[in-house]
Amino acid sequence: MPAEPARRRAGPEDPDRDDPLAAASLTRRGARGAATCLVCLSSRVTRIRMELADGSDVDFTHCLDCEHRSWTHGDEVLSLEHVLRRSRPAR
């Protein structure tokens, strides 16, 4: 019988344990944190931290209620055009 793979547990040595986006999981209760939709204020959102091709970090949020999608960097809301421009590979 094959051994069950080890499961990763967040502990004091885990660098992502204090970062709610890095630790977020759709399968863990309470993992969503305080993310809300910018349009309808629903807390039923999926949020993913992404690194764009130019090295900048953005948070992508998709609302499960109204389907609104947004990209943010800190408190700044980014346009889709801005994100696409920064997502192009350098030439």
N, C-alpha and C positions, 0 to 999 in steps of 0.2 A: 504494500500500500504506500503510495507516494506521500511524502511529508507535506503538511499544509504550509504555504508560504507565510513568512513572518509578516505581521501587520504593523504598519507604522503608527506610532502613538505620539501625540504631541506631548512633550515634557519640557522641563525647564531648559534643557539644552537645545530645544528646537527653535531655530531662528524665526520661524513663521508663526509661533504660538501667539504672539501679541498682534499680529496683522490679521484683522478680520477677513480681508479679501483673500489672502493666501490660504487661510484655514477654512474658508467657506466650502461647503459641500451641500449638494442638493439632497444627500441621503442622511444628513445628520440634523436632528431637531435643534432649532435655535441657531443654526450656522449662518443665517442670512445677515445678521447684524442689523444696522440701522438704515440700510439702503431703501430708498423710496423712489417712485416714479416722479420725474420732474413735471409731468402733465396732470395726472390724476391723483398723485400722492399715495398710491397703493404701495404696500410693502411686499406684494407678490411680484418680485422682480428677480431676474437672474443677472448677476454682476460678475464680469470677468476682467481681471487685470491683464493687459496686453502690452507687449513691447513692439513698437513699430519699427520699420526697416531703418529709420534714421536714429534709432536708439532711445527715442522718447517713450515714456510710459503713459498709457491712457487706461481709463476704466470704461468698459463697454457695459451699458445697462439696458436690458430689454424687459419691458413691463408685460407680465402675463395677463393683465386685465385689459389694458387699452392698446397693447402692441407697440407703444412708443419705444423708440430706440435712441439712445444718446451716448456720446463719448465725452468724457471729461478728463481734465488734467488738474488735480486739486479741486479748486472751486470754479475753474473756468470750463464752460460748456464749449465743446469744439464742434465745428460744422463737419458734415460728411466730407466735403471737398478738402478741408484741412487735413482730416485723417487720411484720405486717399492720397493726397500729395506727399505726406510724410511716410506713406507705406510703400512708395515706389523704391525699388532698389537703386542704389547709387550707380552712376555710370562712369 
